[in-house]
Each structure stands twice: as structure tokens, then as C-alpha cells.
Amino acid sequence: MSESNQPSSVVPGGNAIQPRMVLWSITIVAVGLSLFQLYSAGIQPLGLFYQRSIHLALIMVLAFLMFPAFGPTRKRGVLGWGLDLLFLLGRSSPVAT
């Protein structure tokens, strides 16, 4: 068997065009999320709603940074950043019940 018969692995966001600033932002938010989880699990547990809302907010920031609105192969334009900001602001607004 030759090596060329094996399927290539697909990495999510592997072909994405990300500016260096976005890559640094992803790294900083991911490390901050990890430190928050370690702190809240071992040192000082927060209230249930505080911990869940902070965790969800950080995960959504990571998701919007890692996966652009118009797909991984197109550059983010003003409209793409605007949509990401709109979704993040919509997530952070209180839900009327």
C-alpha cells in the first residue's frame, strides 16, 4: 500500500484566512477561559448563573473569532465584523421572559 491512498485529515478552520490579530485574540481568550475554569473549579467557585454565563460568553467569543460569518476562505470585511459584533451583543443582552 502506498501513502497516497490514505485520506487526508480535515482540520476545522485549517484553510481559514485569519489575520495575526485574530489569531492572538483567539489565543488570549482561550488561555483566559482555561484559567477561569481552573480558578472556578479549584480556588473560588462562583454562583451557578455567574459561572455559566461567563463560560458561555467566552465560548461564544471563541466561536465567532474562529469561524467567520462568511466562511473560512473569505477575508473578514466590515460586514463580517459587524455581524459578529451584532451576534455577540445579542448574546449579551438580557432575554425578556
C-alpha positions as CSV (number, residue, x, y, z in Angstrom):
1,M,0.0,0.0,0.0
2,S,1.2,3.5,-0.7
3,E,0.9,6.5,1.4
4,S,-1.2,8.4,-1.2
5,N,-4.3,6.1,-0.8
6,Q,-4.9,7.3,2.7
7,P,-7.5,10.1,3.0
8,S,-6.1,13.4,4.2
9,S,-7.2,14.6,7.6
10,V,-9.5,17.6,7.7
11,V,-8.8,20.3,10.3
12,P,-11.7,22.7,11.1
13,G,-10.5,26.1,10.0
14,G,-7.4,24.7,8.5
15,N,-7.7,26.8,5.3
16,A,-9.0,29.8,7.1
17,I,-7.6,33.2,6.3
18,Q,-7.1,34.8,9.7
19,P,-5.2,38.0,10.4
20,R,-2.5,37.8,13.1
21,M,-4.5,40.0,15.4
22,V,-7.4,37.5,15.3
23,L,-5.1,34.6,16.0
24,W,-3.6,36.4,19.0
25,S,-7.2,37.2,20.2
26,I,-8.2,33.5,19.9
27,T,-5.1,32.5,21.9
28,I,-5.7,35.1,24.7
29,V,-9.4,34.3,25.0
30,A,-8.7,30.5,25.1
31,V,-6.0,30.9,27.8
32,G,-8.3,33.2,29.7
33,L,-11.1,30.6,29.5
34,S,-8.8,27.9,30.8
35,L,-7.6,30.0,33.7
36,F,-11.2,30.9,34.5
37,Q,-12.2,27.2,34.6
38,L,-9.2,26.3,36.8
39,Y,-9.9,29.2,39.2
40,S,-13.6,28.5,39.4
41,A,-13.1,24.7,39.8
42,G,-10.3,24.8,42.4
43,I,-9.9,28.1,44.2
44,Q,-13.2,30.0,44.4
45,P,-16.4,28.6,42.9
46,L,-18.8,31.2,41.6
47,G,-22.5,31.2,41.7
48,L,-24.2,28.9,39.2
49,F,-25.5,31.7,37.0
50,Y,-22.4,33.8,37.1
51,Q,-20.1,30.8,36.2
52,R,-22.3,29.6,33.4
53,S,-22.8,33.0,31.8
54,I,-19.1,33.8,31.9
55,H,-18.3,30.4,30.4
56,L,-20.9,30.7,27.6
57,A,-19.8,34.3,26.8
58,L,-16.1,33.2,26.4
59,I,-17.0,30.2,24.4
60,M,-19.2,32.3,22.0
61,V,-16.4,34.8,21.6
62,L,-14.1,32.0,20.6
63,A,-16.6,30.6,18.2
64,F,-17.2,33.9,16.5
65,L,-13.4,34.5,16.2
66,M,-12.6,31.0,14.9
67,F,-15.5,30.6,12.4
68,P,-16.2,33.8,10.4
69,A,-19.7,34.7,9.3
70,F,-19.0,34.2,5.6
71,G,-16.9,31.0,5.7
72,P,-13.3,30.2,6.3
73,T,-11.9,31.0,2.9
74,R,-13.0,34.7,2.6
75,K,-11.5,37.6,4.4
76,R,-13.5,39.3,7.1
77,G,-14.8,42.6,5.9
78,V,-16.6,45.3,7.7
79,L,-19.9,43.5,7.2
80,G,-18.4,40.3,8.7
81,W,-17.1,42.1,11.8
82,G,-20.4,43.9,12.1
83,L,-22.3,40.6,12.0
84,D,-20.0,39.1,14.6
85,L,-20.4,42.1,16.9
86,L,-24.2,42.1,16.4
87,F,-24.4,38.4,17.4
88,L,-22.2,39.0,20.4
89,L,-24.2,41.9,21.5
90,G,-27.4,39.9,21.0
91,R,-26.0,37.2,23.2
92,S,-25.1,39.6,26.0
93,S,-28.5,41.3,26.1
94,P,-31.0,40.1,28.7
95,V,-33.7,37.8,27.5
96,A,-37.2,39.0,28.2
97,T,-39.4,36.3,29.5
